[in-house]
Structures are given as structure tokens and as C-alpha cells.
Amino acid sequence: MGNRGMEELIPLVNRLQDALGGVGQTCSLHLPQIAVVGGQSAGKSSVLENFVGRDFLPRGSGIVTRRPLILQLLTSNTEYGEFLHCKGKKFTDFDDICGEIETETQRLTGINKGISPIPINLRIYSPHVLNLTLVDLPGITKVPVGDQPADIEYQIRDMIMQYICKENCLILAVTPANTDLATSDALKLAKDVDPQGYIGVVNRSQKDIDGKKDIKAALLAEEQFFQSHPAYRHMAARMGTPYLQKMLNQQLTNHIRDTLPAFRCHLQNQLLTLNKEAEEYRQYGPDDAGRRTKILLKSIQHLAVDFEKLIEGSGDKVDTNNLSGGARINRIFHECFPYELIKLELDEQKLRREITYAIRNIHGVRTGLFTPDLAFEAIVKKQISRLNGPCMKLIDMVSQELLTTVHQCINKLNSFPKLRDETEKIVTTEIREQESKCRDQVLLLIDVQLAYINTKHEDFVGFTNAQQTHNQSTKKIAAGMVGNQAVTPLSSLIIIRKGWLTISNISIMKGGAKEYWFILTAESLSWFKDDEEKEKKYMLPLDNLKLRDTEKGFMSSKFAFAIFNTELRNVYKDYKYLELACNSQEELDSWKASLLRAGVYPEKVTVDGQGNGAPENFTDPQLERQVETIRNLVDSYMSIIYKTIRDLMPKTIMHLIINSVKEFISSELLAQLYALGECSALMDESPEQQQHREEVLRKHAALKEALSVIGEISTSTCSTPLPPPVDSSWIQPTSPSLPRKSAPGGRLVVRGHAPPVPQMTTHIAPTASVTTDGLKQHRSQPHRAPPSVPKRVPPSIPNVK
């Protein structure tokens, strides 16, 4: 069987497949598959069995092949079969293979002639076959029977086209010799894809099969038929099963040689990728104490470098999808923490009520003539004490982010589980210790602020200027309302933030939710059609604006907040509030922090603990002036405190936690690991790492062997004369006008697209094709594609009542 070129090439390809198969690699030469196309009982199965030299396919009348059979022939010293759905089970009796095909077919299609596009995968190992892939397809039929659908003809046609439209598919169009070729559906389908010459073969008749005629005897009878028949005697050398096999073998040979350069390049790239890792593993000695110590030292050094890069930032392997490490801590410092401080601010009514109660309680039964400084001090200390919560929350958030960062770095030690666990335990303990020290220091900072209220601070307005400051601010507000004729203030030119936001509370009748480009300054919030900032849609002044959280919609993936006017005016056109949405929680927090910088504060829900929800009605003008004075003093002093805390907290945490942990990892971690006294045990490999190391070494050796084998394969191609083209103009194509570009000799240049091949949950091996009794057409053009065959609309399925 075959020619000399194939006989020399196939063993080398087998060596190549063996070398790569041992390490789980596939020899991706994409060998051509041979698809057998024909009508029912046309003899397709007989042609397949001629390739194998065994009877193993189901027989019967009507449609017998009801699922595609992908048959992979593999050269082997022993002869047996394996099914993909019965992994590990070897079938040495070919009658059992036939029975398993019938059983597996009925499992999906039933027993009443149903069909399924899901293939059956069968491998046959034999010393009498070449490495070929064959596909036995259901026979073409027109009239549905049994459980077959009304559009059975078109389903089978699409199933066939899924295979024969592939570039690497050789088509065997089988037509019985006792039928008119002009009416051959198989030839019509094949002609649409690739018109080419015919190769005639003579298969066993049904009488021969029933009489158990041997395949070898059938091949001898075939040879005698062509040599003695007057119509075929002159072309007998180009007829018969041996010539067909010779043609297919030549196609395989040339295809393999054409594919080798790209495949060699692919293997070389894999080898270069593994070289460094394989060299390290080759030098690794599991029982070498000195090498274990060296790996321990390098691992901790890499851990320290990785941790520092994540905290300080680095241009190596930048994460472009999410914030991590130092970037997240920076966001906590300058966006989350200021927002938590702003949330502490009481609303105006509650603050004035507390000041009123403080003044009255200090005066007692007497009527005070002067503003008591004790009331100011009591209110300020209460506000300072409330800083405890946001500061502790900040420490918690930074500590958690540090633990996440450390865990991300320590995961690289998974090859050594004991080392990973001990390192994580030691570093986590250190972070908790430094966190405790930082908490004590922050509490001390708050106590320091409570210990002495510095009314001589240069930024504090003082009692004398408190009332004057209030009057000046009132005049500025009034001047701002004159507004339009004044010069644009410099603050309105300072851009705080830009970005995309979606206005989500616009009704569908008015256009629905839409995304705009927003620009936030200290004076206004403007939005444009896009980020080119040419077409401004609206500019919203920030005066009397506040924001509040909104619940996330049931079907929405957006994160939203709302802006409203405290004087109950419309914010935008006839809308009382403006609901703005962004794509992530981080983006939402960032916009909130930016709005805080612009003076848009979150809404406060006020509840008086004594049940006094209504504001205090002042009947004493003197008390009202005292409350206003202390209110201005508290605002002035707390702005100093907030500014100080916002500055000191990141510095304190950076010094006591982050820098301390970074220094600990780089200088003390290794010493503490040595102090455990189990350095050798720490470097025990995990079973997964040991397996990975062995696999890398095996794969590296296999790639070198494969490249060596490829070096032995000649890249020159040889050719066997193709059969002469047959004038088939008398065959009516399946469609009246099929646009196609033909190469000289009537060969198609490219093939068109086919419907997708049905997928299985398991891997589908390369396929093999079957032939039948009678005259067979061979398609063997490596670069071709069918013109698009118009899909016919199937007849409607009648409703059965």
C-alpha cells in the first residue's frame, strides 16, 4: 500500500507523534481527512473497510449510518480499536466494534431511523494501515422515515458540507456503477466544492458480503475487472483501490512536507521558551542542602523586590485592568479617607441646637452677657473625638490592602508549601503588630488635639473676627448672586475632574439614559456630548447642591448617586434631582471625593436623640448672636483639625506600617525563617511542583527530539499524475448559478465557509472517511473552497393534532 515516499515519511511522522504525544503535546500537522459522500446503500462503508482490511461497520437497508463516524487509522504493532466515549477500553474483536457503533448510535438517535450531527470517534490501531483520518457520513436521502424530521434532506446536506468544505478534506464521492451519474446527488455536492477527475473502484456486492467474500479476493477481482473490461482497459493503471490509496498517500506526503516549516518554527519557539526554566530544573538537586539554601535566599529576595514594586510602583508587568498595591492605598488615603471625614460633619440645624444647649447649660440660671468660650471648647472636643472612627477605619483598610498585596507576592512560593505558609504567617504577624502600634499612635494624636485647643493658631479666626467673618461671607454670597455681570472667578477655571457619566433618570420619552463627558470645577458641573468638549449640553452651578446615594437597580450594572438642590429647586430642566451613574464602585467613590473638593457634600439625615426634630426658635437676639459666633469659631477650628488629620494620617500609616513591613521583609524575614531551625524542610517541593519540574524536563527533551526528527524529513515534494478531468457539464449543479473562480484545469482556488462542526464535550480526533461500492470521485486539491451554496428553506413540519 502506498508509495515509497509515504513509506519513508510515515515512520518519521510516527516518531514525531510519539515524541510529542508522550508529553501531552499534539503533532499539529493537520493531516487531511477523507470524507465519504454518497447516497444510501451506495457502498460507502465498503470503501472504508477496504482501507482497514476488516469488516467492522454496521450493515443493513435504508439509512444505517445515522451519525458521522470519525475513524482515525494509526500504525501500530498490534491490532485493536478504541472509542473516545470508552476511554481505556480496547476492542480486539471487530464484531464488538460494529456492535458498539450501533449501540452508541442508538443512544442519541433511538432505534427509529433518527439522525444526529454529533460524531462517533473511533481509533483503529493496526500494522496494516497508514495514518489516515476518515469520515463516514450519513447517506443522502430525500424522503423522511421513522423519527426523521421533515427537512432530513437539508440536515444531512448541511452535515456533509461541514466536513467537505474544510481545506484539508479529501472528498470521496461514491456512486453505484449501476446508476446514472447525471442523477448522482453525491457528485453534485462534490462538484459544488471541487470539480476534479474520477477514480473507479469495484467493491463487494451485497451478495459478496452475505457470502463472506474476503477483502483480498475482492481487491484481486477488482484488478482483473479493470484489466479485462474493454471500457476501462486503457486506463486500468489509474483505476482501482490501490491507485486511490496511492493518490491519497501522495496528498498526505506533500501536505506533511508543506506543513513542516511552520510546525518546526512553532516547536522552536516552544523550546526557546522552556530553555531557561529547563536549565534551572536540570541543575536542581532535591537532596542538595546547599542548593536548597540558595533557592531559599533567592526566593525571599524576589519576595522583597516584588512587594516593593507593588507598593512603590514599577514599569514592569503593569496591570492595565485593575488598581493594585500602592495605587489602591493611595486611593484610600486621598479619596476614601477625606470622604469619611466629610460624612462626620453635622447638619446645620443639629449643630446650632447643640451650641444652644451648651451655652444655656454653661450659663445655668443666669442670663449670660458674653459668649462663653467653654461652649466653643465643648463643641470642638466633641467633634475631635468623633475622628476616632474614620481614623481606625483607615488603618483597617490599609492593613487589609497590605495583607492582600503580601498574599499576592507569597503566592509565587506555591512550589514550596511549607516555606509559603511560614512566610505568610511571619509577615502577617508583623503587619498586625505594626497595625497595633499605629492605632496607639493615632489615638495619641487625637488625644494631643484634645489636650489643648490652640485658639492662637494662625489660621483660626478668633472670637473678635468670628462675627466679622460671617458678615463678609454673607456679602460674598450676595455679590455672587449679582453674578452674570461679574468677572468669572479663577476657581471656576480650575478643573477638579473629567470623565464619563450616565444621566440615568431621563425618561424614555425624552431620550432615556445617555452617557456624557462631564467636567467638574470648583464652581460648576458641566457636561458635553463627547470628550472633544466642543458641544456643551449644560452647565450646573454648584451653589446649594448636595449629593446622596441611590440604590442600584435590579437589572443595572451601574453604580449611581444623585445631586439635588437643598432649596428644593429644579436641578436640571424640570427634574428635582440628577441621577448620575458610572461603571464601578471605585469610580463612584472617586467622583464623590471630587465633588467634596468642589464643596458638594453628602446629604445628612438628622435625628435628635431627645425627639426634638424641629429647629430651635430663638426668642433672645443675644443668644442668637452667641450661637452664630460659636458656629463660625467651630467651623474655623475644625477646618484646621481636618486639614491636620488629612495630612498626618497617611504619614503615620506610611511610617509605622507600610515602611516598617517593607523593611522587615527585606532585612529580617530571612533571619526569622532561619530561626525556625527547619530550613531544609521548608524547601520541600509540593507534589504539583515536582510533577511540573519533571514535565518541563520531559517536554524540553521531547521538543529537541521532535526537531531532530523533522531535520531528517526531506522538504521536497513529489507528484503523482492526477486522473484526467472529466467533462461533467451534463451534471446539473445544485444551484443554477454558483459564482466560482477556477484555476487552470478547472480546479477551484478557495473554498467557502461551511456550517460549524457540532461540538462534543470531549476532544474530537482527526477524522477518516468511508467509501462505497461503485464508481468513486476523488477530490484532492489542497487550496480550494466551495462557492457559497445557497441554503434552501426546508419545508415546514406539519402540525400533528
C-alpha positions, 0 to 999 in steps of 0.5 A, a space after each residue: 500500500 502506498 508509495 515509497 515516499 509515504 513509506 519513508 515519511 510515515 515512520 518519521 511522522 510516527 516518531 514525531 507523534 510519539 515524541 510529542 504525544 508522550 508529553 501531552 503535546 499534539 503533532 499539529 500537522 493537520 493531516 487531511 481527512 477523507 470524507 465519504 459522500 454518497 447516497 444510501 446503500 451506495 457502498 460507502 462503508 465498503 470503501 472504508 473497510 477496504 482501507 482497514 482490511 476488516 469488516 467492522 461497520 454496521 450493515 443493513 437497508 435504508 439509512 444505517 449510518 445515522 451519525 458521522 463516524 470519525 475513524 482515525 487509522 494509526 500504525 501500530 504493532 498490534 491490532 485493536 480499536 478504541 472509542 473516545 466515549 470508552 476511554 481505556 477500553 480496547 476492542 480486539 474483536 471487530 464484531 464488538 466494534 460494529 456492535 458498539 457503533 450501533 449501540 452508541 448510535 442508538 443512544 442519541 438517535 433511538 432505534 427509529 431511523 433518527 439522525 444526529 450531527 454529533 460524531 462517533 470517534 473511533 481509533 483503529 490501531 493496526 500494522 496494516 494501515 497508514 495514518 489516515 483520518 476518515 469520515 463516514 457520513 450519513 447517506 443522502 436521502 430525500 424522503 423522511 422515515 421513522 423519527 426523521 424530521 421533515 427537512 432530513 434532506 437539508 440536515 444531512 446536506 448541511 452535515 456533509 458540507 461541514 466536513 467537505 468544505 474544510 481545506 484539508 478534506 479529501 472528498 470521496 464521492 461514491 456512486 453505484 456503477 449501476 446508476 446514472 451519474 447525471 442523477 448522482 446527488 453525491 457528485 453534485 455536492 462534490 462538484 459544488 466544492 471541487 470539480 476534479 477527475 474520477 477514480 473507479 473502484 469495484 467493491 463487494 456486492 451485497 451478495 459478496 458480503 452475505 457470502 463472506 467474500 474476503 477483502 483480498 479476493 475482492 481487491 484481486 477481482 477488482 484488478 482483473 475487472 479493470 484489466 479485462 473490461 474493454 471500457 476501462 482497459 486503457 486506463 486500468 493503471 489509474 483505476 482501482 483501490 490501490 491507485 486511490 490509496 496511492 493518490 491519497 498517500 501522495 496528498 498526505 506526503 506533500 501536505 506533511 512536507 508543506 506543513 513542516 516549516 511552520 510546525 518546526 518554527 512553532 516547536 522552536 519557539 516552544 523550546 526557546 521558551 522552556 530553555 531557561 526554566 529547563 536549565 534551572 530544573 536540570 541543575 536542581 538537586 532535591 537532596 542538595 542542602 546547599 542548593 536548597 539554601 540558595 533557592 531559599 535566599 533567592 526566593 525571599 529576595 524576589 519576595 522583597 523586590 516584588 512587594 516593593 514594586 507593588 507598593 512603590 510602583 514599577 514599569 514592569 508587568 503593569 496591570 492595565 485592568 485593575 488598581 493594585 498595591 500602592 495605587 489602591 492605598 493611595 486611593 484610600 488615603 486621598 479619596 476614601 479617607 477625606 470622604 469619611 471625614 466629610 460624612 462626620 460633619 453635622 447638619 446645620 440645624 443639629 449643630 446650632 441646637 447643640 451650641 444652644 444647649 451648651 451655652 444655656 447649660 454653661 450659663 445655668 440660671 443666669 442670663 449670660 452677657 458674653 459668649 462663653 468660650 467653654 461652649 466653643 471648647 465643648 463643641 470642638 472636643 466633641 467633634 475631635 473625638 468623633 475622628 476616632 472612627 474614620 481614623 481606625 477605619 483607615 488603618 483597617 483598610 490599609 492593613 487589609 490592602 497590605 495583607 492582600 498585596 503580601 498574599 499576592 507576592 507569597 503566592 509565587 512560593 506555591 512550589 514550596 508549601 511549607 516555606 509559603 505558609 511560614 512566610 505568610 504567617 511571619 509577615 502577617 504577624 508583623 503587619 498586625 503588630 505594626 497595625 497595633 502600634 499605629 492605632 496607639 499612635 493615632 489615638 495619641 494624636 487625637 488625644 494631643 488635639 484634645 489636650 489643648 485647643 490652640 485658639 492662637 493658631 494662625 489660621 483660626 479666626 478668633 472670637 473678635 473676627 468670628 462675627 466679622 467673618 460671617 458678615 463678609 461671607 454673607 456679602 460674598 454670597 450676595 455679590 455672587 448672586 449679582 453674578 452674570 455681570 461679574 468677572 468669572 472667578 479663577 476657581 471656576 477655571 480650575 478643573 477638579 475632574 473629567 470623565 464619563 457619566 450616565 444621566 440615568 433618570 431621563 425618561 424614555 420619552 425624552 431620550 432615556 439614559 445617555 452617557 456624557 463627558 462631564 467636567 467638574 470645577 470648583 464652581 460648576 458641573 458641566 457636561 458635553 456630548 463627547 470628550 472633544 468638549 466642543 458641544 456643551 449640553 449644560 452647565 450646573 452651578 454648584 451653589 446649594 447642591 448636595 449629593 446622596 446615594 441611590 440604590 442600584 437597580 435590579 437589572 443595572 450594572 451601574 453604580 449611581 448617586 444623585 445631586 439635588 438642590 437643598 432649596 428644593 429647586 429644579 436641578 436640571 430642566 424640570 427634574 428635582 434631582 440628577 441621577 448620575 451613574 458610572 461603571 464601578 464602585 471605585 469610580 463612584 467613590 472617586 467622583 464623590 471625593 471630587 465633588 467634596 473638593 468642589 464643596 458638594 457634600 453628602 446629604 445628612 439625615 438628622 435625628 435628635 436623640 431627645 425627639 426634638 426634630 424641629 429647629 430651635 426658635 430663638 426668642 433672645 437676639 443675644 443668644 442668637 448672636 452667641 450661637 452664630 459666633 460659636 458656629 463660625 469659631 467651630 467651623 474655623 477650628 475644625 477646618 484646621 483639625 481636618 486639614 491636620 488629620 488629612 495630612 498626618 494620617 497617611 504619614 503615620 500609616 506610611 511610617 509605622 506600617 507600610 515602611 516598617 513591613 517593607 523593611 522587615 521583609 527585606 532585612 529580617 524575614 530571612 533571619 526569622 525563617 532561619 530561626 525556625 531551625 527547619 530550613 531544609 524542610 521548608 524547601 520541600 517541593 509540593 507534589 504539583 511542583 515536582 510533577 511540573 519540574 519533571 514535565 518541563 524536563 520531559 517536554 524540553 527533551 521531547 521538543 529537541 527530539 521532535 526537531 531532530 526528527 523533522 531535520 531528517 524529513 526531506 522538504 521536497 515534494 513529489 507528484 503523482 499524475 492526477 486522473 484526467 478531468 472529466 467533462 461533467 457539464 451534463 451534471 446539473 449543479 445544485 444551484 443554477 448559478 454558483 459564482 466560482 473562480 477556477 484555476 487552470 484545469 478547472 480546479 477551484 482556488 478557495 473554498 467557502 465557509 461551511 456550517 460549524 462542526 457540532 461540538 462534543 464535550 470531549 476532544 474530537 480526533 482527526 477524522 477518516 472517511 468511508 467509501 462505497 461500492 461503485 464508481 468513486 470521485 476523488 477530490 484532492 486539491 489542497 487550496 480550494 473552497 466551495 462557492 457559497 451554496 445557497 441554503 434552501 428553506 426546508 419545508 415546514 413540519 406539519 402540525 400533528 393534532 
